[in-house]
C-alpha cells in the first residue's frame, strides 16, 4: 500500500470542505437583514475587519455618532474568517516592500505599524475578545540557497533602522522548528501575533453591538448615490441614508467604480491537519509557536492553532478571467493535493497525518501589495482596499485612515506618502489576464532559478507593478 507521503491525496480523503475557523459551534447567529428605510450619521459597508474596526473606532471617537453597518453575507464570512490568523505590525506587506516603495518614511510607517498592533492587543483586552491572541512573532524562512543571503541583508537593513529582526542560521532556525528544508530564518520577535481570525471578527461584532452600532447581515449594498448633503445606499429590501459612508469591501467590486481598476481578486488556499499528538509535535519542535513563511515568490505560510493543528496555506495564487468572484472557487482539489505534497516535503516526520479542513478565499491584490486609501463624492465617502492578504492587522490602521479622511483631519497617518498616493492600476481585459499569467509564470521561473528575475519581471519592477501572494 502506498504511503501517505507518496500519495498526498490520501491525506485529504476525510477533509471537510469548509474553513476550519468557521467550523465552530460558537459561531454567532446572523443579524436580520435591513428592511425599509434607515438613517444614520455613518454607514459602514462590509462586515469584515475593515468595516468592524471602522464602526467600533467611530463610536470610540464619538459615542454619540449614529453608526449603521451592513454586510452582504454574514459578518466574517469572507477574508476575515478565512485567513491564516497572522496579525502583523507591518502596514506595507513586509519590511522589504515598504523600504523599497517608501524609503524616506520607512521608520515612520514602522512606528505607526507597531502602535497599531499594540492598539489591537489593547482593544482585544479592553473588549474581552477571546481569540487566542499570542504575540509569538514570525520567522521568514530560506528554503533555497540564494534566499539565505537575502535574509541576512534584510536583517542588516532592519538593524540600521532600529528594528528587532534576528537572523538565524541553519542550526538556529532548525532548533526553533525542525525541517530538513530550512536553511536560515529571519525572526520578527515582536511584530506579529497569531490569533483565531473568526473569533476576532465575532468579538468585534459583539463590541460594536454593545456600543450601539446597528448591524444588518444578508444586506448587500446594491448602489451608492449622492442625495442632497448626504449619501444613499440601496439594498435588496430597503435603503440607508447617511451623512457619510465608509467602504470596507475588500476584493468585492467597489461601489466607487473608479477604484475597481486598482484591485485584482485572487484566490488563496489553505489546509489544516488533524490535531498533532505530543509525539508528532515533539518531532518538529515548534515550542515557540511562531508563525512561519518561506521566502519564495510563491510562498507558503503556516502556523499552529490552539489545539495544535498545523495550518498550511499559500503557494498557488489563482486569478479568474474578468476578475470573477464565485462560491465555486472556494474549493480547488488540484491545489489541495499540491499543498499536501509540499507539506510532507517540509515535514517528512509527519507522514501519516491527515488533513481535517480545506478551503479557499479571495484576496484584494493591488500592484504595490499594500493598502491604498481615498475619498469620493466630495469627501462624504472613504475607502481602504488592497491589503493583498496582510489585512488582519493593517485593516485597523485603514479604518482609522478612513475616519481621518471623513473628518477632513490632517493626521500623522494621512500625511504619509503611503496614504496620499495610489498604486498603478491594472490594465483592462484581455491584457490583464495575459499580464497576470506571464507574471505568474515568470515568478515560478524565478523561484526555480535562484531568484533570477527575467526581463518581464525587471520591467514590472521598474514601473512599480507586480503580483504576489
KOLLOZA-970515 format. One record per residue (C-alpha): residue number from 1; x negated, y negated, z negated. Coordinates in steps of 0.25 Angstrom, whole numbers. Layout:
BEGIN
> NUM/X/Y/Z
...
This chain:
BEGIN
> 1/0/0/0
> 2/-5/-14/4
> 3/-9/-23/-8
> 4/-3/-36/-11
> 5/-15/-43/-7
> 6/-16/-36/7
> 7/-1/-39/9
> 8/3/-52/3
> 9/17/-52/8
> 10/20/-40/-2
> 11/17/-50/-14
> 12/29/-59/-9
> 13/39/-48/-8
> 14/47/-52/-21
> 15/45/-67/-20
> 16/57/-75/-22
> 17/58/-86/-10
> 18/61/-97/-20
> 19/52/-108/-27
> 20/46/-102/-40
> 21/49/-115/-47
> 22/63/-116/-43
> 23/66/-101/-47
> 24/68/-106/-61
> 25/81/-103/-70
> 26/80/-116/-76
> 27/81/-123/-63
> 28/92/-134/-65
> 29/105/-135/-58
> 30/106/-145/-47
> 31/114/-158/-50
> 32/127/-161/-42
> 33/126/-167/-28
> 34/130/-182/-27
> 35/144/-184/-22
> 36/149/-198/-19
> 37/142/-212/-21
> 38/131/-214/-31
> 39/124/-227/-35
> 40/110/-230/-41
> 41/98/-238/-42
> 42/88/-228/-37
> 43/91/-216/-29
> 44/81/-205/-28
> 45/81/-195/-16
> 46/75/-182/-19
> 47/75/-173/-31
> 48/60/-169/-32
> 49/49/-175/-39
> 50/49/-188/-31
> 51/63/-190/-34
> 52/64/-186/-48
> 53/51/-194/-53
> 54/57/-206/-46
> 55/70/-205/-53
> 56/64/-202/-66
> 57/54/-213/-65
> 58/64/-223/-61
> 59/72/-220/-73
> 60/60/-221/-82
> 61/56/-234/-76
> 62/71/-240/-77
> 63/80/-231/-85
> 64/92/-239/-80
> 65/89/-237/-66
> 66/100/-228/-60
> 67/94/-217/-52
> 68/100/-206/-43
> 69/92/-194/-37
> 70/98/-185/-26
> 71/92/-172/-21
> 72/96/-165/-9
> 73/94/-151/-15
> 74/90/-149/-30
> 75/80/-156/-38
> 76/67/-150/-36
> 77/71/-141/-25
> 78/61/-145/-15
> 79/46/-148/-16
> 80/47/-152/-31
> 81/52/-138/-35
> 82/43/-130/-25
> 83/29/-136/-26
> 84/17/-129/-34
> 85/18/-138/-46
> 86/5/-145/-44
> 87/7/-159/-51
> 88/-5/-167/-46
> 89/-10/-181/-50
> 90/-15/-183/-36
> 91/-6/-193/-28
> 92/-13/-190/-16
> 93/-13/-175/-13
> 94/-26/-173/-20
> 95/-39/-182/-23
> 96/-45/-179/-9
> 97/-33/-184/-1
> 98/-32/-197/-10
> 99/-46/-200/-9
> 100/-46/-199/6
> 101/-34/-207/8
> 102/-35/-218/-3
> 103/-50/-218/-7
> 104/-49/-232/-13
> 105/-37/-229/-23
> 106/-41/-214/-26
> 107/-43/-218/-40
> 108/-30/-225/-41
> 109/-22/-214/-35
> 110/-29/-204/-44
> 111/-26/-212/-57
> 112/-11/-214/-52
> 113/-10/-199/-50
> 114/-16/-196/-64
> 115/-6/-205/-70
> 116/6/-199/-62
> 117/2/-185/-67
> 118/1/-190/-81
> 119/15/-196/-79
> 120/21/-183/-74
> 121/15/-176/-86
> 122/21/-186/-95
> 123/35/-186/-89
> 124/35/-171/-90
> 125/33/-172/-105
> 126/42/-184/-107
> 127/54/-178/-100
> 128/51/-164/-105
> 129/50/-157/-92
> 130/45/-142/-93
> 131/38/-140/-80
> 132/25/-132/-85
> 133/16/-145/-83
> 134/2/-140/-84
> 135/-10/-150/-81
> 136/-19/-139/-77
> 137/-26/-147/-65
> 138/-28/-141/-51
> 139/-40/-134/-45
> 140/-43/-137/-30
> 141/-50/-124/-24
> 142/-60/-122/-14
> 143/-58/-109/-7
> 144/-67/-112/5
> 145/-82/-116/4
> 146/-80/-129/11
> 147/-70/-133/0
> 148/-80/-132/-11
> 149/-88/-144/-7
> 150/-75/-152/-4
> 151/-70/-149/-19
> 152/-84/-153/-24
> 153/-83/-166/-16
> 154/-69/-169/-21
> 155/-74/-167/-35
> 156/-85/-177/-33
> 157/-76/-188/-27
> 158/-66/-186/-38
> 159/-76/-188/-49
> 160/-80/-201/-43
> 161/-66/-206/-45
> 162/-66/-200/-59
> 163/-57/-188/-56
> 164/-58/-175/-64
> 165/-59/-165/-53
> 166/-68/-153/-57
> 167/-76/-146/-47
> 168/-76/-131/-49
> 169/-86/-121/-42
> 170/-82/-107/-39
> 171/-85/-101/-52
> 172/-78/-112/-60
> 173/-65/-112/-51
> 174/-64/-97/-52
> 175/-65/-98/-67
> 176/-53/-106/-67
> 177/-45/-98/-57
> 178/-51/-85/-50
> 179/-50/-83/-36
> 180/-61/-78/-26
> 181/-57/-89/-16
> 182/-60/-101/-25
> 183/-74/-107/-22
> 184/-72/-120/-30
> 185/-62/-129/-36
> 186/-59/-144/-40
> 187/-51/-145/-53
> 188/-42/-157/-55
> 189/-40/-154/-70
> 190/-30/-165/-74
> 191/-24/-170/-61
> 192/-14/-158/-58
> 193/-3/-152/-67
> 194/4/-139/-64
> 195/19/-139/-66
> 196/32/-132/-63
> 197/38/-141/-52
> 198/52/-137/-52
> 199/53/-139/-67
> 200/47/-153/-66
> 201/57/-157/-56
> 202/68/-151/-64
> 203/63/-159/-76
> 204/62/-172/-69
> 205/77/-170/-64
> 206/81/-168/-79
> 207/73/-180/-83
> 208/80/-188/-72
> 209/93/-184/-76
> 210/91/-187/-91
> 211/87/-201/-87
> 212/100/-203/-79
> 213/95/-200/-65
> 214/107/-195/-57
> 215/103/-183/-49
> 216/111/-177/-37
> 217/106/-164/-31
> 218/110/-158/-18
> 219/112/-172/-13
> 220/104/-175/0
> 221/101/-189/4
> 222/106/-190/18
> 223/103/-204/21
> 224/97/-217/16
> 225/102/-231/19
> 226/102/-245/14
> 227/115/-250/8
> 228/114/-265/5
> 229/103/-267/-6
> 230/102/-252/-9
> 231/102/-239/-2
> 232/112/-228/0
> 233/109/-213/2
> 234/119/-204/8
> 235/121/-189/2
> 236/129/-178/7
> 237/141/-181/-3
> 238/138/-196/-6
> 239/129/-208/-6
> 240/119/-215/-16
> 241/118/-230/-16
> 242/105/-234/-23
> 243/97/-247/-24
> 244/84/-239/-22
> 245/80/-225/-16
> 246/68/-216/-19
> 247/65/-205/-9
> 248/59/-193/-15
> 249/62/-183/-3
> 250/48/-177/-1
> 251/47/-169/12
> 252/62/-171/16
> 253/65/-181/26
> 254/65/-195/20
> 255/77/-204/20
> 256/68/-215/25
> 257/65/-210/39
> 258/52/-216/42
> 259/46/-209/30
> 260/48/-195/37
> 261/37/-197/47
> 262/27/-197/36
> 263/31/-183/30
> 264/30/-169/35
> 265/37/-158/27
> 266/29/-145/26
> 267/31/-132/19
> 268/22/-127/8
> 269/24/-112/2
> 270/22/-106/-12
> 271/21/-93/-19
> 272/22/-89/-33
> 273/17/-76/-39
> 274/24/-68/-50
> 275/18/-71/-64
> 276/4/-67/-65
> 277/0/-57/-76
> 278/-10/-60/-87
> 279/-20/-51/-79
> 280/-17/-58/-66
> 281/-19/-72/-72
> 282/-32/-68/-78
> 283/-37/-62/-65
> 284/-36/-76/-59
> 285/-39/-85/-71
> 286/-32/-98/-69
> 287/-31/-101/-84
> 288/-31/-116/-82
> 289/-18/-114/-73
> 290/-23/-125/-64
> 291/-17/-128/-50
> 292/-25/-123/-39
> 293/-26/-127/-24
> 294/-36/-124/-13
> 295/-43/-134/-4
> 296/-39/-129/9
> 297/-31/-137/19
> 298/-20/-127/18
> 299/-22/-125/3
> 300/-15/-116/-8
> 301/-10/-121/-21
> 302/-8/-112/-33
> 303/-5/-112/-48
> 304/0/-104/-60
> 305/15/-106/-64
> 306/19/-106/-79
> 307/22/-91/-78
> 308/8/-88/-71
> 309/13/-86/-57
> 310/3/-91/-46
> 311/10/-102/-37
> 312/3/-101/-23
> 313/6/-111/-12
> 314/2/-119/-1
> 315/-7/-116/12
> 316/4/-116/22
> 317/10/-129/26
> 318/22/-128/35
> 319/27/-139/44
> 320/40/-136/52
> 321/42/-144/65
> 322/51/-156/63
> 323/48/-157/49
> 324/58/-147/46
> 325/62/-144/31
> 326/71/-132/29
> 327/74/-122/18
> 328/70/-110/27
> 329/55/-116/26
> 330/55/-113/11
> 331/50/-98/13
> 332/39/-94/23
> 333/35/-80/21
> 334/23/-81/30
> 335/17/-92/21
> 336/20/-84/9
> 337/12/-72/14
> 338/1/-81/17
> 339/1/-87/3
> 340/1/-74/-3
> 341/-11/-69/5
> 342/-18/-81/1
> 343/-14/-79/-14
> 344/-20/-65/-15
> 345/-33/-70/-8
> 346/-35/-81/-18
> 347/-31/-71/-30
> 348/-34/-57/-26
> 349/-34/-53/-40
> 350/-19/-55/-40
> 351/-16/-45/-30
> 352/-2/-39/-33
> 353/4/-52/-37
> 354/17/-55/-31
> 355/24/-68/-27
> 356/37/-72/-34
> 357/41/-84/-26
> 358/39/-90/-12
> 359/44/-104/-8
> 360/40/-116/1
> 361/44/-131/1
> 362/42/-143/9
> 363/31/-154/6
> 364/31/-168/11
> 365/18/-170/18
> 366/12/-183/23
> 367/0/-186/31
> 368/-8/-191/19
> 369/-4/-179/9
> 370/1/-189/-2
> 371/14/-196/-4
> 372/18/-209/2
> 373/28/-220/-2
> 374/36/-231/3
> 375/50/-239/3
> 376/61/-241/13
> 377/74/-249/14
> 378/67/-262/9
> 379/61/-255/-3
> 380/74/-248/-8
> 381/69/-234/-4
> 382/56/-228/-8
> 383/50/-215/-5
> 384/38/-206/-9
> 385/34/-194/0
> 386/23/-186/6
> 387/17/-179/-6
> 388/12/-167/2
> 389/14/-157/-9
> 390/8/-164/-20
> 391/20/-171/-25
> 392/22/-165/-39
> 393/14/-176/-46
> 394/14/-187/-35
> 395/29/-187/-34
> 396/30/-195/-47
> 397/20/-205/-42
> 398/28/-206/-30
> 399/41/-208/-38
> 400/34/-220/-45
> 401/29/-226/-32
> 402/44/-225/-27
> 403/49/-232/-39
> 404/38/-243/-38
> 405/41/-245/-23
> 406/56/-246/-26
> 407/53/-256/-37
> 408/44/-265/-28
> 409/33/-263/-38
> 410/18/-264/-35
> 411/12/-254/-44
> 412/-1/-246/-45
> 413/6/-235/-37
> 414/12/-244/-26
> 415/-1/-252/-24
> 416/-9/-239/-20
> 417/-13/-237/-5
> 418/-7/-223/-6
> 419/7/-229/-9
> 420/6/-241/0
> 421/2/-232/13
> 422/9/-221/20
> 423/3/-209/27
> 424/3/-207/42
> 425/16/-202/48
> 426/17/-188/55
> 427/20/-188/70
> 428/33/-184/75
> 429/36/-170/80
> 430/31/-163/88
> 431/17/-170/85
> 432/20/-168/70
> 433/21/-153/72
> 434/9/-151/81
> 435/1/-160/72
> 436/4/-153/59
> 437/2/-139/66
> 438/-12/-144/71
> 439/-16/-150/58
> 440/-12/-137/50
> 441/-20/-128/60
> 442/-32/-138/58
> 443/-31/-137/43
> 444/-31/-122/43
> 445/-43/-122/53
> 446/-50/-132/43
> 447/-47/-122/31
> 448/-53/-111/39
> 449/-66/-118/44
> 450/-72/-124/32
> 451/-63/-136/31
> 452/-68/-142/44
> 453/-57/-151/50
> 454/-55/-151/65
> 455/-53/-163/74
> 456/-38/-163/71
> 457/-39/-164/56
> 458/-50/-174/57
> 459/-41/-183/66
> 460/-30/-181/55
> 461/-39/-185/44
> 462/-43/-198/52
> 463/-29/-203/53
> 464/-24/-198/40
> 465/-15/-187/44
> 466/-15/-173/39
> 467/-7/-162/34
> 468/-9/-154/21
> 469/-2/-144/12
